[in-house]
Amino acid sequence: MNAQDDLSMKNDEVLRVELEVFSNEHRDLDDAIRALVERGTADQLTLQRLKKRKLMLKDRIVRIEDRLTPDITA
């Protein structure tokens, strides 16, 4: 893992900004994929790459949300 991905070295404010940026990008990719599928203009390789990028973003979003959410045990 590189320094950019190391969540332990980032403060909560930076993580919140990254979360917003990644969430927006994830939503934009979702819209782009949907539009390409509806128009039938995308080849499978392009769709596969966009979906892979979207999944990678989702994984990063989940890691950031886990970092920001306190672990409360009952």
URTANOR-V426729 format. One record per pair of residues at least 12 apart in sequence whose ideal C-beta (glycine too) atoms are under 10 Angstrom apart, sorted by the first residue. I is the first residue (numbers start at 1). J is the second residue. If there is no record, write none. Layout:
I,J ; I,J
This chain:
4,18 ; 5,60 ; 5,63 ; 7,60 ; 7,63 ; 7,64 ; 7,66 ; 7,67 ; 7,68 ; 8,67 ; 10,64 ; 10,67 ; 12,64 ; 12,67 ; 12,68 ; 14,64 ; 15,63 ; 15,64 ; 15,65 ; 15,67 ; 15,68 ; 16,64 ; 16,68 ; 18,60 ; 18,61 ; 18,64 ; 19,60 ; 19,61 ; 19,63 ; 19,64 ; 19,65 ; 19,67 ; 19,68 ; 20,61 ; 20,64 ; 21,57 ; 22,56 ; 22,57 ; 22,58 ; 22,59 ; 22,60 ; 22,61 ; 22,63 ; 22,64 ; 23,57 ; 23,58 ; 23,60 ; 23,61 ; 23,64 ; 23,65 ; 24,57 ; 25,53 ; 25,54 ; 25,57 ; 25,60 ; 25,61 ; 26,53 ; 26,54 ; 26,55 ; 26,56 ; 26,57 ; 26,58 ; 26,60 ; 26,61 ; 27,54 ; 27,57 ; 28,54 ; 28,57 ; 29,50 ; 29,51 ; 29,53 ; 29,54 ; 29,55 ; 29,57 ; 29,58 ; 30,50 ; 30,51 ; 30,54 ; 30,57 ; 30,58 ; 32,46 ; 32,47 ; 32,50 ; 32,54 ; 33,46 ; 33,47 ; 33,50 ; 33,51 ; 33,53 ; 33,54 ; 36,50
